[in-house]
């Protein structure tokens, strides 16, 4: 059985991490919360439920959570005309598809945001399936998203690799027993990603494409292992 590559989207395939940081900062400020933007950026990659726990504490009054998340959605939508895919993102998906990998977008974005990002990515010809927030109960760093992506790909953990840009991606993949390749394009440092357990670290997906022959992604048959 050929393997599957599960791709995070925000910060990995599309340059969205800082747009999300700004949107969360403005949304939180509307409700009187002013965490430093560096703290917000460090939490990007978590789903909204986990991010608010991380920034505001788990013992807080949660009555505002839905409104804050809705404000973030509206504010992030303002960035849609400015969104761009990283150089080589679509070409990487096509190259991997051509080598026999099944390609799944493992996103916890809303269905609406994911549809916009897929149009920006412009690589549906190489994408076999995708997840969104509706497919999971708990967001990263919980493993639910990775489990959902594996189910969409029709493979076990030992037949898949995850590509992401944050320690939350690496941790979620590890909990699902899937190895993770990391990129630096979301603004996380290599040390943090390797400490979380990243198998490889590349500057961005364009560099991963250029170095594909030296990556574990070079040949799906070499990575189609028995389920872990």
WOQUIWO-V768615 format. One record per backbone hydrogen bond with DSSP energy under -0.5 kcal/mol. NH is the residue of the N-H (numbers start at 1). CO is the residue of the C=O. E is the energy in kcal/mol with one decimal. If there is no record, write none. Layout:
NH & CO & E
NH & CO & E
This chain:
4 & 159 & -2.6
5 & 102 & -3.0
6 & 4 & -0.5
6 & 161 & -3.1
7 & 5 & -0.6
7 & 104 & -3.1
8 & 6 & -0.5
8 & 163 & -2.8
11 & 14 & -2.3
12 & 9 & -1.2
13 & 9 & -2.0
14 & 9 & -2.2
15 & 84 & -2.5
16 & 14 & -1.8
20 & 16 & -2.4
21 & 17 & -1.9
22 & 18 & -2.2
23 & 19 & -2.4
24 & 20 & -2.9
25 & 21 & -2.3
26 & 22 & -2.5
27 & 23 & -2.4
28 & 24 & -2.8
29 & 25 & -2.0
30 & 26 & -1.5
31 & 27 & -0.5
31 & 28 & -1.3
32 & 29 & -1.7
33 & 28 & -2.5
39 & 36 & -0.5
40 & 36 & -1.9
41 & 37 & -3.0
42 & 38 & -2.0
43 & 39 & -1.0
43 & 40 & -0.9
44 & 40 & -0.8
44 & 41 & -1.0
45 & 46 & -0.7
46 & 43 & -2.0
47 & 140 & -1.3
51 & 47 & -2.9
52 & 48 & -2.2
53 & 49 & -1.6
54 & 50 & -2.6
55 & 51 & -2.4
56 & 52 & -2.9
57 & 53 & -1.8
60 & 57 & -1.0
62 & 60 & -0.6
64 & 61 & -0.5
65 & 62 & -1.4
68 & 64 & -2.8
69 & 65 & -2.6
70 & 66 & -2.2
71 & 67 & -2.3
72 & 68 & -2.4
73 & 69 & -2.3
74 & 70 & -2.2
75 & 71 & -2.6
76 & 72 & -3.1
77 & 73 & -1.8
78 & 74 & -0.6
78 & 75 & -0.8
79 & 76 & -2.0
80 & 77 & -1.3
82 & 79 & -2.0
83 & 79 & -0.7
83 & 80 & -1.3
86 & 13 & -2.5
89 & 86 & -2.3
92 & 88 & -2.5
93 & 89 & -1.9
94 & 90 & -2.2
95 & 91 & -2.5
96 & 92 & -2.5
97 & 93 & -2.5
98 & 94 & -2.4
99 & 95 & -0.9
99 & 96 & -0.5
100 & 97 & -1.4
101 & 96 & -2.1
102 & 3 & -2.2
104 & 5 & -2.3
104 & 102 & -0.5
105 & 129 & -2.3
106 & 7 & -2.9
106 & 104 & -0.7
107 & 105 & -1.0
107 & 131 & -0.7
114 & 110 & -2.8
115 & 111 & -2.0
116 & 112 & -1.7
117 & 113 & -2.7
118 & 114 & -2.5
119 & 115 & -1.6
120 & 116 & -2.0
121 & 117 & -2.7
122 & 118 & -2.3
123 & 118 & -0.5
126 & 123 & -2.3
127 & 124 & -0.8
128 & 103 & -2.5
128 & 126 & -0.5
129 & 103 & -1.3
131 & 105 & -2.7
133 & 109 & -2.8
135 & 132 & -2.1
136 & 133 & -1.4
142 & 139 & -2.1
145 & 142 & -0.5
147 & 143 & -2.4
148 & 144 & -2.6
149 & 145 & -2.2
150 & 146 & -2.5
151 & 147 & -2.2
152 & 148 & -2.0
153 & 149 & -2.0
154 & 150 & -1.6
155 & 150 & -1.7
159 & 156 & -1.9
160 & 157 & -1.4
161 & 4 & -2.0
162 & 179 & -2.7
163 & 6 & -2.9
164 & 181 & -2.2
170 & 166 & -1.8
171 & 167 & -2.6
172 & 168 & -2.4
173 & 169 & -2.5
174 & 170 & -2.5
175 & 171 & -2.3
176 & 172 & -1.1
177 & 174 & -1.6
178 & 173 & -2.9
179 & 160 & -0.6
181 & 162 & -3.3
182 & 200 & -2.9
183 & 164 & -1.8
184 & 202 & -1.7
187 & 184 & -2.0
193 & 189 & -1.8
194 & 190 & -2.8
195 & 191 & -2.6
196 & 192 & -1.5
197 & 193 & -0.6
197 & 194 & -0.9
198 & 193 & -2.3
199 & 180 & -3.5
200 & 180 & -0.7
202 & 182 & -2.4
208 & 204 & -2.1
209 & 205 & -2.4
210 & 206 & -2.0
211 & 207 & -1.9
212 & 209 & -1.3
214 & 211 & -1.7
215 & 212 & -1.7
218 & 215 & -1.8
219 & 216 & -0.6
222 & 219 & -1.2
223 & 219 & -0.7
223 & 220 & -0.8
224 & 220 & -0.8
225 & 158 & -1.8
225 & 223 & -2.1
